[in-house]
């Protein structure tokens, strides 16, 4: 049997542009919404984004790494300090979305 060659996976290889960073953060929040996901996933992504931007001290300075579970207000402060913001949209196929659309028609 042939040996399988593997290479180390590093999130920083996938956080090259602001769009990459925003997409990974958005995916982390979506994962939390769909499953009972550990909120530390978002913290991990935020820390990786800070490192990718050359600002690894930001999460620590704003207190993100000392909270377990992290406070949402602190997560928002760090996200803003990294030059990102959250954008909330209705869940696709949600009953509320269907009801709102029906009342506008």
LOKOLFI-546556 format. One record per atom (N, C-alpha, C, O): residue number from 1; residue in three letters; atom name; x, y, z negated. Coordinates in nm, 2 decimals. Layout:
// residues N
[NUM, "ala", "CA", [X, Y, Z]]
...
***
This chain:
// residues 105
[1, "unk", "N", [0.08, -0.12, 0.00]]
[1, "unk", "CA", [0.00, 0.00, 0.00]]
[1, "unk", "C", [0.09, 0.12, 0.00]]
[1, "unk", "O", [0.19, 0.13, -0.08]]
[2, "unk", "N", [0.06, 0.22, 0.08]]
[2, "unk", "CA", [0.13, 0.34, 0.10]]
[2, "unk", "C", [0.11, 0.43, -0.03]]
[2, "unk", "O", [0.00, 0.44, -0.08]]
[3, "unk", "N", [0.21, 0.50, -0.07]]
[3, "unk", "CA", [0.20, 0.59, -0.18]]
[3, "unk", "C", [0.13, 0.72, -0.13]]
[3, "unk", "O", [0.15, 0.77, -0.02]]
[4, "unk", "N", [0.05, 0.77, -0.22]]
[4, "unk", "CA", [-0.02, 0.89, -0.19]]
[4, "unk", "C", [0.06, 1.01, -0.25]]
[4, "unk", "O", [0.10, 1.01, -0.37]]
[5, "unk", "N", [0.09, 1.10, -0.16]]
[5, "unk", "CA", [0.17, 1.22, -0.21]]
[5, "unk", "C", [0.07, 1.33, -0.26]]
[5, "unk", "O", [-0.02, 1.37, -0.18]]
[6, "unk", "N", [0.10, 1.38, -0.37]]
[6, "unk", "CA", [0.01, 1.48, -0.43]]
[6, "unk", "C", [0.10, 1.61, -0.46]]
[6, "unk", "O", [0.22, 1.60, -0.47]]
[7, "unk", "N", [0.03, 1.72, -0.46]]
[7, "unk", "CA", [0.10, 1.84, -0.50]]
[7, "unk", "C", [0.02, 1.91, -0.61]]
[7, "unk", "O", [-0.10, 1.89, -0.62]]
[8, "unk", "N", [0.09, 1.98, -0.70]]
[8, "unk", "CA", [0.03, 2.04, -0.81]]
[8, "unk", "C", [-0.07, 2.15, -0.76]]
[8, "unk", "O", [-0.05, 2.22, -0.66]]
[9, "unk", "N", [-0.19, 2.16, -0.82]]
[9, "unk", "CA", [-0.29, 2.25, -0.79]]
[9, "unk", "C", [-0.27, 2.37, -0.88]]
[9, "unk", "O", [-0.26, 2.36, -1.00]]
[10, "unk", "N", [-0.27, 2.49, -0.83]]
[10, "unk", "CA", [-0.26, 2.61, -0.90]]
[10, "unk", "C", [-0.36, 2.71, -0.86]]
[10, "unk", "O", [-0.36, 2.75, -0.74]]
[11, "unk", "N", [-0.45, 2.75, -0.95]]
[11, "unk", "CA", [-0.56, 2.85, -0.92]]
[11, "unk", "C", [-0.50, 2.98, -0.85]]
[11, "unk", "O", [-0.57, 3.04, -0.77]]
[12, "unk", "N", [-0.38, 3.02, -0.89]]
[12, "unk", "CA", [-0.32, 3.14, -0.84]]
[12, "unk", "C", [-0.30, 3.14, -0.69]]
[12, "unk", "O", [-0.30, 3.24, -0.62]]
[13, "unk", "N", [-0.29, 3.02, -0.63]]
[13, "unk", "CA", [-0.28, 3.00, -0.49]]
[13, "unk", "C", [-0.41, 3.04, -0.42]]
[13, "unk", "O", [-0.41, 3.06, -0.30]]
[14, "unk", "N", [-0.52, 3.05, -0.49]]
[14, "unk", "CA", [-0.65, 3.08, -0.43]]
[14, "unk", "C", [-0.71, 3.21, -0.47]]
[14, "unk", "O", [-0.82, 3.24, -0.45]]
[15, "unk", "N", [-0.62, 3.29, -0.54]]
[15, "unk", "CA", [-0.67, 3.42, -0.59]]
[15, "unk", "C", [-0.58, 3.53, -0.52]]
[15, "unk", "O", [-0.52, 3.61, -0.60]]
[16, "unk", "N", [-0.58, 3.53, -0.39]]
[16, "unk", "CA", [-0.49, 3.63, -0.32]]
[16, "unk", "C", [-0.55, 3.76, -0.29]]
[16, "unk", "O", [-0.48, 3.86, -0.28]]
[17, "unk", "N", [-0.69, 3.77, -0.27]]
[17, "unk", "CA", [-0.75, 3.89, -0.23]]
[17, "unk", "C", [-0.86, 3.92, -0.34]]
[17, "unk", "O", [-0.90, 3.83, -0.41]]
[18, "unk", "N", [-0.91, 4.05, -0.34]]
[18, "unk", "CA", [-1.02, 4.08, -0.43]]
[18, "unk", "C", [-1.14, 3.99, -0.40]]
[18, "unk", "O", [-1.22, 3.96, -0.49]]
[19, "unk", "N", [-1.16, 3.96, -0.27]]
[19, "unk", "CA", [-1.28, 3.87, -0.24]]
[19, "unk", "C", [-1.26, 3.73, -0.30]]
[19, "unk", "O", [-1.36, 3.68, -0.34]]
[20, "unk", "N", [-1.14, 3.68, -0.29]]
[20, "unk", "CA", [-1.11, 3.55, -0.35]]
[20, "unk", "C", [-1.14, 3.56, -0.50]]
[20, "unk", "O", [-1.21, 3.47, -0.56]]
[21, "unk", "N", [-1.10, 3.66, -0.57]]
[21, "unk", "CA", [-1.12, 3.68, -0.71]]
[21, "unk", "C", [-1.27, 3.68, -0.75]]
[21, "unk", "O", [-1.31, 3.62, -0.84]]
[22, "unk", "N", [-1.34, 3.77, -0.67]]
[22, "unk", "CA", [-1.48, 3.78, -0.70]]
[22, "unk", "C", [-1.55, 3.65, -0.67]]
[22, "unk", "O", [-1.65, 3.62, -0.74]]
[23, "unk", "N", [-1.52, 3.59, -0.56]]
[23, "unk", "CA", [-1.58, 3.46, -0.53]]
[23, "unk", "C", [-1.56, 3.35, -0.64]]
[23, "unk", "O", [-1.66, 3.28, -0.67]]
[24, "unk", "N", [-1.44, 3.34, -0.69]]
[24, "unk", "CA", [-1.42, 3.24, -0.80]]
[24, "unk", "C", [-1.49, 3.28, -0.92]]
[24, "unk", "O", [-1.55, 3.19, -0.99]]
[25, "unk", "N", [-1.50, 3.41, -0.96]]
[25, "unk", "CA", [-1.57, 3.45, -1.08]]
[25, "unk", "C", [-1.72, 3.42, -1.06]]
[25, "unk", "O", [-1.79, 3.38, -1.15]]
[26, "unk", "N", [-1.77, 3.46, -0.94]]
[26, "unk", "CA", [-1.91, 3.43, -0.91]]
[26, "unk", "C", [-1.95, 3.28, -0.92]]
[26, "unk", "O", [-2.05, 3.24, -0.98]]
[27, "unk", "N", [-1.86, 3.20, -0.87]]
[27, "unk", "CA", [-1.88, 3.05, -0.88]]
[27, "unk", "C", [-1.88, 3.01, -1.02]]
[27, "unk", "O", [-1.96, 2.92, -1.05]]
[28, "unk", "N", [-1.80, 3.06, -1.10]]
[28, "unk", "CA", [-1.79, 3.02, -1.25]]
[28, "unk", "C", [-1.92, 3.06, -1.31]]
[28, "unk", "O", [-1.98, 2.98, -1.39]]
[29, "unk", "N", [-1.98, 3.18, -1.29]]
[29, "unk", "CA", [-2.11, 3.21, -1.35]]
[29, "unk", "C", [-2.22, 3.13, -1.29]]
[29, "unk", "O", [-2.31, 3.09, -1.37]]
[30, "unk", "N", [-2.22, 3.10, -1.16]]
[30, "unk", "CA", [-2.32, 3.01, -1.10]]
[30, "unk", "C", [-2.31, 2.87, -1.17]]
[30, "unk", "O", [-2.42, 2.81, -1.20]]
[31, "unk", "N", [-2.19, 2.82, -1.19]]
[31, "unk", "CA", [-2.18, 2.69, -1.26]]
[31, "unk", "C", [-2.24, 2.69, -1.40]]
[31, "unk", "O", [-2.30, 2.59, -1.44]]
[32, "unk", "N", [-2.22, 2.80, -1.47]]
[32, "unk", "CA", [-2.28, 2.81, -1.60]]
[32, "unk", "C", [-2.43, 2.81, -1.59]]
[32, "unk", "O", [-2.50, 2.76, -1.68]]
[33, "unk", "N", [-2.48, 2.88, -1.49]]
[33, "unk", "CA", [-2.63, 2.89, -1.48]]
[33, "unk", "C", [-2.69, 2.75, -1.44]]
[33, "unk", "O", [-2.81, 2.72, -1.48]]
[34, "unk", "N", [-2.62, 2.67, -1.36]]
[34, "unk", "CA", [-2.68, 2.55, -1.31]]
[34, "unk", "C", [-2.67, 2.43, -1.41]]
[34, "unk", "O", [-2.75, 2.34, -1.41]]
[35, "unk", "N", [-2.57, 2.44, -1.49]]
[35, "unk", "CA", [-2.54, 2.33, -1.58]]
[35, "unk", "C", [-2.51, 2.38, -1.72]]
[35, "unk", "O", [-2.49, 2.50, -1.74]]
[36, "unk", "N", [-2.51, 2.29, -1.81]]
[36, "unk", "CA", [-2.47, 2.33, -1.95]]
[36, "unk", "C", [-2.31, 2.34, -1.95]]
[36, "unk", "O", [-2.25, 2.25, -2.00]]
[37, "unk", "N", [-2.26, 2.44, -1.89]]
[37, "unk", "CA", [-2.12, 2.45, -1.87]]
[37, "unk", "C", [-2.06, 2.53, -1.99]]
[37, "unk", "O", [-2.12, 2.62, -2.04]]
[38, "unk", "N", [-1.94, 2.50, -2.02]]
[38, "unk", "CA", [-1.87, 2.57, -2.13]]
[38, "unk", "C", [-1.83, 2.71, -2.08]]
[38, "unk", "O", [-1.77, 2.73, -1.97]]
[39, "unk", "N", [-1.87, 2.81, -2.16]]
[39, "unk", "CA", [-1.84, 2.95, -2.12]]
[39, "unk", "C", [-1.69, 2.98, -2.11]]
[39, "unk", "O", [-1.65, 3.08, -2.05]]
[40, "unk", "N", [-1.61, 2.89, -2.16]]
[40, "unk", "CA", [-1.47, 2.91, -2.15]]
[40, "unk", "C", [-1.42, 2.90, -2.00]]
[40, "unk", "O", [-1.31, 2.94, -1.97]]
[41, "unk", "N", [-1.50, 2.84, -1.92]]
[41, "unk", "CA", [-1.47, 2.84, -1.77]]
[41, "unk", "C", [-1.46, 2.98, -1.72]]
[41, "unk", "O", [-1.36, 3.01, -1.65]]
[42, "unk", "N", [-1.55, 3.07, -1.76]]
[42, "unk", "CA", [-1.54, 3.21, -1.71]]
[42, "unk", "C", [-1.42, 3.27, -1.77]]
[42, "unk", "O", [-1.35, 3.35, -1.70]]
[43, "unk", "N", [-1.39, 3.25, -1.89]]
[43, "unk", "CA", [-1.27, 3.30, -1.96]]
[43, "unk", "C", [-1.14, 3.26, -1.88]]
[43, "unk", "O", [-1.05, 3.34, -1.86]]
[44, "unk", "N", [-1.14, 3.13, -1.85]]
[44, "unk", "CA", [-1.02, 3.08, -1.77]]
[44, "unk", "C", [-1.00, 3.15, -1.64]]
[44, "unk", "O", [-0.89, 3.18, -1.60]]
[45, "unk", "N", [-1.12, 3.17, -1.57]]
[45, "unk", "CA", [-1.11, 3.23, -1.44]]
[45, "unk", "C", [-1.06, 3.38, -1.46]]
[45, "unk", "O", [-0.98, 3.43, -1.38]]
[46, "unk", "N", [-1.12, 3.45, -1.56]]
[46, "unk", "CA", [-1.08, 3.59, -1.58]]
[46, "unk", "C", [-0.93, 3.60, -1.61]]
[46, "unk", "O", [-0.87, 3.69, -1.57]]
[47, "unk", "N", [-0.88, 3.50, -1.70]]
[47, "unk", "CA", [-0.74, 3.50, -1.73]]
[47, "unk", "C", [-0.66, 3.48, -1.60]]
[47, "unk", "O", [-0.55, 3.55, -1.58]]
[48, "unk", "N", [-0.70, 3.39, -1.52]]
[48, "unk", "CA", [-0.63, 3.36, -1.39]]
[48, "unk", "C", [-0.63, 3.49, -1.30]]
[48, "unk", "O", [-0.53, 3.52, -1.24]]
[49, "unk", "N", [-0.74, 3.56, -1.29]]
[49, "unk", "CA", [-0.75, 3.68, -1.21]]
[49, "unk", "C", [-0.65, 3.78, -1.27]]
[49, "unk", "O", [-0.58, 3.85, -1.19]]
[50, "unk", "N", [-0.65, 3.80, -1.40]]
[50, "unk", "CA", [-0.56, 3.89, -1.46]]
[50, "unk", "C", [-0.41, 3.86, -1.42]]
[50, "unk", "O", [-0.34, 3.95, -1.39]]
[51, "unk", "N", [-0.38, 3.73, -1.43]]
[51, "unk", "CA", [-0.24, 3.69, -1.39]]
[51, "unk", "C", [-0.22, 3.72, -1.25]]
[51, "unk", "O", [-0.11, 3.76, -1.21]]
[52, "unk", "N", [-0.31, 3.69, -1.16]]
[52, "unk", "CA", [-0.29, 3.71, -1.02]]
[52, "unk", "C", [-0.27, 3.85, -0.98]]
[52, "unk", "O", [-0.20, 3.89, -0.89]]
[53, "unk", "N", [-0.34, 3.94, -1.06]]
[53, "unk", "CA", [-0.32, 4.09, -1.04]]
[53, "unk", "C", [-0.20, 4.14, -1.11]]
[53, "unk", "O", [-0.17, 4.26, -1.10]]
[54, "unk", "N", [-0.12, 4.06, -1.18]]
[54, "unk", "CA", [-0.01, 4.10, -1.25]]
[54, "unk", "C", [-0.04, 4.17, -1.38]]
[54, "unk", "O", [0.04, 4.25, -1.43]]
[55, "unk", "N", [-0.15, 4.14, -1.43]]
[55, "unk", "CA", [-0.20, 4.21, -1.56]]
[55, "unk", "C", [-0.23, 4.10, -1.66]]
[55, "unk", "O", [-0.34, 4.11, -1.72]]
[56, "unk", "N", [-0.15, 4.01, -1.69]]
[56, "unk", "CA", [-0.19, 3.90, -1.78]]
[56, "unk", "C", [-0.21, 3.94, -1.93]]
[56, "unk", "O", [-0.27, 3.87, -2.00]]
[57, "unk", "N", [-0.17, 4.06, -1.96]]
[57, "unk", "CA", [-0.19, 4.11, -2.10]]
[57, "unk", "C", [-0.33, 4.16, -2.12]]
[57, "unk", "O", [-0.37, 4.17, -2.24]]
[58, "unk", "N", [-0.41, 4.20, -2.02]]
[58, "unk", "CA", [-0.54, 4.26, -2.03]]
[58, "unk", "C", [-0.63, 4.17, -2.12]]
[58, "unk", "O", [-0.69, 4.23, -2.21]]
[59, "unk", "N", [-0.65, 4.05, -2.09]]
[59, "unk", "CA", [-0.75, 3.97, -2.17]]
[59, "unk", "C", [-0.71, 3.97, -2.32]]
[59, "unk", "O", [-0.80, 3.98, -2.40]]
[60, "unk", "N", [-0.58, 3.96, -2.35]]
[60, "unk", "CA", [-0.54, 3.96, -2.49]]
[60, "unk", "C", [-0.56, 4.09, -2.55]]
[60, "unk", "O", [-0.61, 4.10, -2.66]]
[61, "unk", "N", [-0.52, 4.20, -2.48]]
[61, "unk", "CA", [-0.54, 4.33, -2.54]]
[61, "unk", "C", [-0.68, 4.37, -2.57]]
[61, "unk", "O", [-0.71, 4.44, -2.66]]
[62, "unk", "N", [-0.77, 4.32, -2.49]]
[62, "unk", "CA", [-0.92, 4.35, -2.51]]
[62, "unk", "C", [-0.99, 4.25, -2.60]]
[62, "unk", "O", [-1.11, 4.26, -2.62]]
[63, "unk", "N", [-0.91, 4.15, -2.65]]
[63, "unk", "CA", [-0.97, 4.06, -2.75]]
[63, "unk", "C", [-1.03, 3.94, -2.69]]
[63, "unk", "O", [-1.10, 3.86, -2.77]]
[64, "unk", "N", [-1.02, 3.91, -2.57]]
[64, "unk", "CA", [-1.09, 3.80, -2.51]]
[64, "unk", "C", [-1.04, 3.66, -2.55]]
[64, "unk", "O", [-1.12, 3.57, -2.57]]
[65, "unk", "N", [-0.91, 3.65, -2.58]]
[65, "unk", "CA", [-0.85, 3.53, -2.61]]
[65, "unk", "C", [-0.87, 3.49, -2.76]]
[65, "unk", "O", [-0.83, 3.38, -2.80]]
[66, "unk", "N", [-0.92, 3.58, -2.84]]
[66, "unk", "CA", [-0.94, 3.55, -2.98]]
[66, "unk", "C", [-1.08, 3.51, -3.02]]
[66, "unk", "O", [-1.11, 3.48, -3.14]]
[67, "unk", "N", [-1.17, 3.51, -2.93]]
[67, "unk", "CA", [-1.31, 3.48, -2.95]]
[67, "unk", "C", [-1.35, 3.34, -2.90]]
[67, "unk", "O", [-1.31, 3.31, -2.78]]
[68, "unk", "N", [-1.41, 3.26, -2.98]]
[68, "unk", "CA", [-1.46, 3.13, -2.94]]
[68, "unk", "C", [-1.59, 3.10, -3.00]]
[68, "unk", "O", [-1.60, 3.07, -3.12]]
[69, "unk", "N", [-1.70, 3.11, -2.93]]
[69, "unk", "CA", [-1.71, 3.14, -2.79]]
[69, "unk", "C", [-1.69, 3.29, -2.76]]
[69, "unk", "O", [-1.71, 3.37, -2.85]]
[70, "unk", "N", [-1.65, 3.32, -2.64]]
[70, "unk", "CA", [-1.62, 3.46, -2.61]]
[70, "unk", "C", [-1.76, 3.54, -2.61]]
[70, "unk", "O", [-1.86, 3.49, -2.57]]
[71, "unk", "N", [-1.75, 3.67, -2.66]]
[71, "unk", "CA", [-1.86, 3.75, -2.65]]
[71, "unk", "C", [-1.88, 3.81, -2.51]]
[71, "unk", "O", [-1.78, 3.84, -2.45]]
[72, "unk", "N", [-2.00, 3.82, -2.47]]
[72, "unk", "CA", [-2.03, 3.86, -2.33]]
[72, "unk", "C", [-1.98, 4.00, -2.31]]
[72, "unk", "O", [-1.93, 4.04, -2.20]]
[73, "unk", "N", [-1.99, 4.09, -2.41]]
[73, "unk", "CA", [-1.95, 4.23, -2.40]]
[73, "unk", "C", [-1.80, 4.23, -2.37]]
[73, "unk", "O", [-1.75, 4.32, -2.29]]
[74, "unk", "N", [-1.72, 4.15, -2.44]]
[74, "unk", "CA", [-1.58, 4.14, -2.42]]
[74, "unk", "C", [-1.54, 4.09, -2.28]]
[74, "unk", "O", [-1.45, 4.15, -2.21]]
[75, "unk", "N", [-1.61, 3.99, -2.23]]
[75, "unk", "CA", [-1.59, 3.94, -2.09]]
[75, "unk", "C", [-1.62, 4.05, -1.99]]
[75, "unk", "O", [-1.54, 4.07, -1.90]]
[76, "unk", "N", [-1.72, 4.13, -2.01]]
[76, "unk", "CA", [-1.75, 4.24, -1.92]]
[76, "unk", "C", [-1.64, 4.35, -1.92]]
[76, "unk", "O", [-1.61, 4.40, -1.82]]
[77, "unk", "N", [-1.59, 4.38, -2.04]]
[77, "unk", "CA", [-1.48, 4.48, -2.05]]
[77, "unk", "C", [-1.36, 4.43, -1.97]]
[77, "unk", "O", [-1.30, 4.51, -1.90]]
[78, "unk", "N", [-1.32, 4.31, -1.99]]
[78, "unk", "CA", [-1.21, 4.25, -1.91]]
[78, "unk", "C", [-1.23, 4.25, -1.76]]
[78, "unk", "O", [-1.14, 4.29, -1.69]]
[79, "unk", "N", [-1.35, 4.21, -1.72]]
[79, "unk", "CA", [-1.39, 4.21, -1.58]]
[79, "unk", "C", [-1.37, 4.35, -1.52]]
[79, "unk", "O", [-1.32, 4.37, -1.41]]
[80, "unk", "N", [-1.43, 4.45, -1.60]]
[80, "unk", "CA", [-1.42, 4.59, -1.55]]
[80, "unk", "C", [-1.27, 4.64, -1.55]]
[80, "unk", "O", [-1.24, 4.71, -1.45]]
[81, "unk", "N", [-1.20, 4.60, -1.65]]
[81, "unk", "CA", [-1.06, 4.64, -1.65]]
[81, "unk", "C", [-0.98, 4.59, -1.53]]
[81, "unk", "O", [-0.88, 4.64, -1.49]]
[82, "unk", "N", [-1.02, 4.47, -1.48]]
[82, "unk", "CA", [-0.96, 4.41, -1.37]]
[82, "unk", "C", [-1.01, 4.46, -1.23]]
[82, "unk", "O", [-0.97, 4.42, -1.13]]
[83, "unk", "N", [-1.10, 4.56, -1.24]]
[83, "unk", "CA", [-1.15, 4.63, -1.11]]
[83, "unk", "C", [-1.26, 4.55, -1.05]]
[83, "unk", "O", [-1.29, 4.57, -0.93]]
[84, "unk", "N", [-1.33, 4.46, -1.12]]
[84, "unk", "CA", [-1.44, 4.39, -1.07]]
[84, "unk", "C", [-1.57, 4.43, -1.14]]
[84, "unk", "O", [-1.56, 4.49, -1.25]]
[85, "unk", "N", [-1.68, 4.39, -1.09]]
[85, "unk", "CA", [-1.81, 4.41, -1.16]]
[85, "unk", "C", [-1.90, 4.30, -1.12]]
[85, "unk", "O", [-1.89, 4.23, -1.02]]
[86, "unk", "N", [-2.00, 4.28, -1.21]]
[86, "unk", "CA", [-2.10, 4.17, -1.18]]
[86, "unk", "C", [-2.21, 4.22, -1.10]]
[86, "unk", "O", [-2.25, 4.34, -1.10]]
[87, "unk", "N", [-2.27, 4.13, -1.02]]
[87, "unk", "CA", [-2.38, 4.17, -0.93]]
[87, "unk", "C", [-2.48, 4.05, -0.95]]
[87, "unk", "O", [-2.46, 3.94, -0.93]]
[88, "unk", "N", [-2.60, 4.09, -1.00]]
[88, "unk", "CA", [-2.70, 3.99, -1.03]]
[88, "unk", "C", [-2.81, 3.99, -0.92]]
[88, "unk", "O", [-2.86, 4.09, -0.88]]
[89, "unk", "N", [-2.84, 3.87, -0.88]]
[89, "unk", "CA", [-2.95, 3.85, -0.78]]
[89, "unk", "C", [-3.04, 3.74, -0.83]]
[89, "unk", "O", [-3.00, 3.66, -0.91]]
[90, "unk", "N", [-3.17, 3.74, -0.78]]
[90, "unk", "CA", [-3.26, 3.63, -0.82]]
[90, "unk", "C", [-3.21, 3.50, -0.78]]
[90, "unk", "O", [-3.15, 3.48, -0.67]]
[91, "unk", "N", [-3.23, 3.39, -0.85]]
[91, "unk", "CA", [-3.20, 3.26, -0.81]]
[91, "unk", "C", [-3.28, 3.22, -0.69]]
[91, "unk", "O", [-3.40, 3.25, -0.69]]
[92, "unk", "N", [-3.22, 3.16, -0.60]]
[92, "unk", "CA", [-3.29, 3.12, -0.47]]
[92, "unk", "C", [-3.39, 3.01, -0.51]]
[92, "unk", "O", [-3.37, 2.92, -0.58]]
[93, "unk", "N", [-3.51, 3.04, -0.46]]
[93, "unk", "CA", [-3.62, 2.94, -0.48]]
[93, "unk", "C", [-3.68, 2.95, -0.62]]
[93, "unk", "O", [-3.77, 2.87, -0.65]]
[94, "unk", "N", [-3.65, 3.05, -0.69]]
[94, "unk", "CA", [-3.71, 3.07, -0.83]]
[94, "unk", "C", [-3.86, 3.11, -0.81]]
[94, "unk", "O", [-3.90, 3.17, -0.72]]
[95, "unk", "N", [-3.94, 3.07, -0.91]]
[95, "unk", "CA", [-4.08, 3.10, -0.91]]
[95, "unk", "C", [-4.10, 3.25, -0.92]]
[95, "unk", "O", [-4.18, 3.31, -0.85]]
[96, "unk", "N", [-4.01, 3.32, -0.99]]
[96, "unk", "CA", [-4.02, 3.47, -1.00]]
[96, "unk", "C", [-4.00, 3.53, -0.87]]
[96, "unk", "O", [-4.07, 3.63, -0.83]]
[97, "unk", "N", [-3.90, 3.48, -0.79]]
[97, "unk", "CA", [-3.87, 3.54, -0.66]]
[97, "unk", "C", [-3.99, 3.52, -0.57]]
[97, "unk", "O", [-4.03, 3.61, -0.49]]
[98, "unk", "N", [-4.06, 3.41, -0.57]]
[98, "unk", "CA", [-4.17, 3.38, -0.49]]
[98, "unk", "C", [-4.29, 3.47, -0.53]]
[98, "unk", "O", [-4.36, 3.52, -0.44]]
[99, "unk", "N", [-4.31, 3.49, -0.66]]
[99, "unk", "CA", [-4.42, 3.57, -0.71]]
[99, "unk", "C", [-4.40, 3.72, -0.67]]
[99, "unk", "O", [-4.49, 3.79, -0.62]]
[100, "unk", "N", [-4.28, 3.77, -0.68]]
[100, "unk", "CA", [-4.25, 3.90, -0.64]]
[100, "unk", "C", [-4.27, 3.92, -0.49]]
[100, "unk", "O", [-4.33, 4.03, -0.45]]
[101, "unk", "N", [-4.22, 3.83, -0.41]]
[101, "unk", "CA", [-4.24, 3.84, -0.27]]
[101, "unk", "C", [-4.39, 3.84, -0.23]]
[101, "unk", "O", [-4.43, 3.91, -0.14]]
[102, "unk", "N", [-4.47, 3.76, -0.30]]
[102, "unk", "CA", [-4.61, 3.75, -0.27]]
[102, "unk", "C", [-4.68, 3.88, -0.30]]
[102, "unk", "O", [-4.77, 3.92, -0.23]]
[103, "unk", "N", [-4.64, 3.95, -0.41]]
[103, "unk", "CA", [-4.71, 4.07, -0.45]]
[103, "unk", "C", [-4.67, 4.19, -0.36]]
[103, "unk", "O", [-4.75, 4.28, -0.35]]
[104, "unk", "N", [-4.56, 4.18, -0.29]]
[104, "unk", "CA", [-4.52, 4.29, -0.20]]
[104, "unk", "C", [-4.58, 4.27, -0.06]]
[104, "unk", "O", [-4.58, 4.37, 0.01]]
[105, "unk", "N", [-4.62, 4.15, -0.03]]
[105, "unk", "CA", [-4.67, 4.13, 0.11]]
[105, "unk", "C", [-4.80, 4.19, 0.13]]
[105, "unk", "O", [-4.86, 4.18, 0.24]]
***
